[in-house]
C-alpha cells in the first residue's frame, strides 16, 4: 500500500461515505482486486464504521456524569477570589481606594532633612529647634518636621513632632502631643487628621 496512489485512500473514504462517483468507484474496484494491502485497509475501515454504528445505541449509566465531574481537578483558589471580587464590588473599590491613598500618603512622608515648622506667633526658632519661651502662650497647633521642640511656656492646641524630639519640663499643652518617627506613624497621622478635618465640617 505504500506504493499505491494517494487518491486510492481518498476513494475508499468517498465509497464508505456513499459519495463516490462511478468513475472513481470503478478505479477503486480494479485497484482492490490487484492490491492485497489496500483490501486489508478497506476491510479495517469498513469494520470500524460498522462498530461505530453498532455502538450508537449505547448510553452511559446515570451516575457516569457525576463520577466524571468528581474526578475533575478542583478549581484553583484564584477562581474563588475572582468570584468574591465580583460579588463584593463596593468592598473591592474601598480597598483599592485605601491602598491608593496609603501609597499617596507614604509618598508624601518627609524622608528628606528639610526642617519646617508651622507659623505661629511667640515661637522662637534656633537652628532646627523650636522654642516656646516661658511665659508665652501659643494658640493653635504646632507641627515640627525634622527638628526638635522645647516648650517652656504654654500651647493651646496640639503639638506634633515628625522625625524629631519633644522636650518639655513644666510645659502646659492643652491638646495632644504626638511624636512620629516611622512612615506608618506618619500615615496614621495623616489619615486621622483628614478624618478630623472632615468631621469638623459638620460641627
C-alpha positions in Angstrom: 0.0 0.0 0.0 3.0 2.3 0.5 3.5 2.4 -3.3 -0.2 2.8 -4.0 -1.5 6.2 -5.4 -2.7 8.5 -2.6 -6.1 9.0 -4.3 -7.0 5.4 -3.7 -7.4 6.1 0.1 -9.5 9.1 -0.8 -11.6 6.9 -3.0 -12.1 4.5 0.0 -13.4 7.3 2.2 -15.7 8.5 -0.6 -17.0 5.0 -1.1 -17.7 4.5 2.6 -19.4 7.9 2.9 -21.6 7.0 -0.1 -20.3 10.0 -2.0 -18.2 8.4 -4.7 -18.6 8.9 -8.4 -19.0 5.9 -10.8 -15.6 6.6 -12.4 -13.8 6.6 -9.0 -15.7 3.6 -7.8 -14.6 1.6 -10.9 -11.0 2.6 -10.4 -11.1 1.7 -6.7 -12.5 -1.8 -7.5 -9.9 -2.5 -10.1 -7.2 -1.5 -7.7 -8.6 -3.5 -4.8 -8.6 -6.7 -7.0 -4.9 -6.3 -7.5 -3.7 -4.9 -4.2 -3.8 -7.1 -1.0 -2.7 -4.3 1.3 -5.5 -1.9 0.1 -8.0 -4.7 0.5 -7.0 -5.2 4.2 -7.1 -1.4 4.8 -10.6 -1.2 3.2 -11.8 -4.0 5.5 -10.4 -2.3 8.5 -12.2 1.0 7.6 -15.4 -0.9 7.0 -15.2 -2.8 10.3 -14.5 0.5 12.2 -17.6 2.2 10.7 -19.7 -0.9 11.4 -18.6 -0.9 15.1 -19.3 2.8 15.5 -22.8 2.3 14.0 -23.5 -0.7 16.3 -22.4 1.3 19.4 -24.6 4.3 18.6 -27.4 2.9 20.9 -25.1 2.5 23.9 -25.8 5.1 26.6 -23.7 5.9 29.7 -25.0 4.9 33.1 -26.9 7.6 35.1 -24.1 8.2 37.5 -21.4 8.5 34.9 -21.6 12.3 34.6 -21.4 12.8 38.3 -18.4 10.5 38.6 -16.5 12.3 35.8 -17.2 15.7 37.5 -15.9 14.4 40.8 -12.7 13.2 39.2 -12.0 16.5 37.5 -9.3 18.7 39.2 -10.8 21.2 41.6 -10.8 24.9 40.6 -7.9 26.9 41.8 -8.4 29.5 44.6 -7.9 32.3 42.1 -11.3 31.4 40.6 -12.9 31.7 44.0 -11.2 35.0 44.7 -12.4 36.4 41.4 -15.9 35.3 42.2 -15.7 37.1 45.6 -14.4 40.2 43.9 -17.4 40.2 41.5 -19.9 39.6 44.4 -18.4 42.4 46.6 -17.6 45.3 44.3 -18.0 48.0 47.0 -15.5 46.4 49.3 -13.1 45.9 46.5 -13.4 49.6 45.5 -12.9 50.7 49.1 -9.8 48.5 49.5 -8.3 49.9 46.2 -9.1 53.4 47.4 -7.4 52.8 50.8 -4.4 51.2 49.1 -4.1 54.2 46.7 -4.4 56.7 49.5 -1.9 54.9 51.6 0.6 54.9 48.7 0.0 58.6 48.2 0.4 59.5 51.8 3.5 57.3 52.2 4.9 59.1 49.2 4.5 62.4 51.0 6.3 61.1 54.0 9.0 63.7 54.8 12.1 61.5 54.4 14.4 64.4 53.5 16.2 66.5 56.0 14.4 69.7 55.3 13.3 71.5 58.5 9.9 73.1 58.7 7.5 74.4 61.4 4.0 75.9 61.3 3.9 79.6 61.6 2.7 80.7 65.0 3.3 83.9 66.9 5.5 83.8 70.0 7.7 80.9 68.6 11.5 81.2 68.7 13.4 79.2 66.1 17.0 78.5 66.9 18.6 76.4 64.1 16.4 73.2 63.9 15.0 73.7 67.4 11.6 75.4 68.0 11.2 77.1 71.4 8.0 78.2 73.2 9.5 80.6 75.7 8.5 80.7 79.3 5.5 83.0 80.0 4.4 82.8 76.3 1.1 81.2 75.1 0.8 79.9 71.6 -2.8 79.5 70.5 -3.1 76.9 67.7 -1.5 73.6 66.6 2.3 73.3 66.1 3.8 70.9 63.7 7.6 70.5 63.6 9.3 68.4 60.8 12.9 67.2 61.1 13.5 69.3 64.2 13.0 69.5 67.9 10.7 71.5 70.1 11.3 72.8 73.5 8.2 74.0 75.4 8.8 76.2 78.4 5.5 78.2 78.1 2.0 77.1 77.1 0.5 75.7 73.9 -3.3 76.0 73.5 -3.5 73.2 70.8 -1.8 70.0 69.6 1.9 69.5 69.2 3.2 67.2 66.5 6.9 66.4 66.1 7.9 64.4 62.9 11.4 63.0 62.9 12.4 65.0 65.9 12.2 65.2 69.7 9.7 66.8 72.1 11.2 68.3 75.2 9.3 69.9 78.0 9.6 70.1 81.7 6.9 72.5 83.1 5.1 72.9 79.8 1.3 73.2 79.5 -0.2 71.7 76.4 -4.0 71.7 76.2 -4.1 69.4 73.2 -2.4 66.1 72.2 1.4 65.7 71.9 2.4 63.3 69.1 5.9 62.2 68.1 6.1 60.5 64.7 9.3 58.7 63.7 8.1 56.0 61.3 6.4 56.1 57.9 3.4 54.2 59.2 3.1 56.6 62.1 3.1 59.4 59.5 0.4 57.6 57.5 -1.8 57.1 60.6 -1.4 60.8 61.5 -2.4 62.0 58.0 -5.4 59.6 57.9 -6.6 60.7 61.4 -6.0 64.4 60.6 -8.0 64.1 57.4 -10.8 62.3 59.3 -10.8 65.0 62.0 -10.9 67.8 59.3 -13.8 66.0 57.6 -15.9 65.7 60.8 -15.2 69.3 61.7 -17.1 70.3 58.6 -20.3 69.1 60.2 -19.8 70.7 63.6 
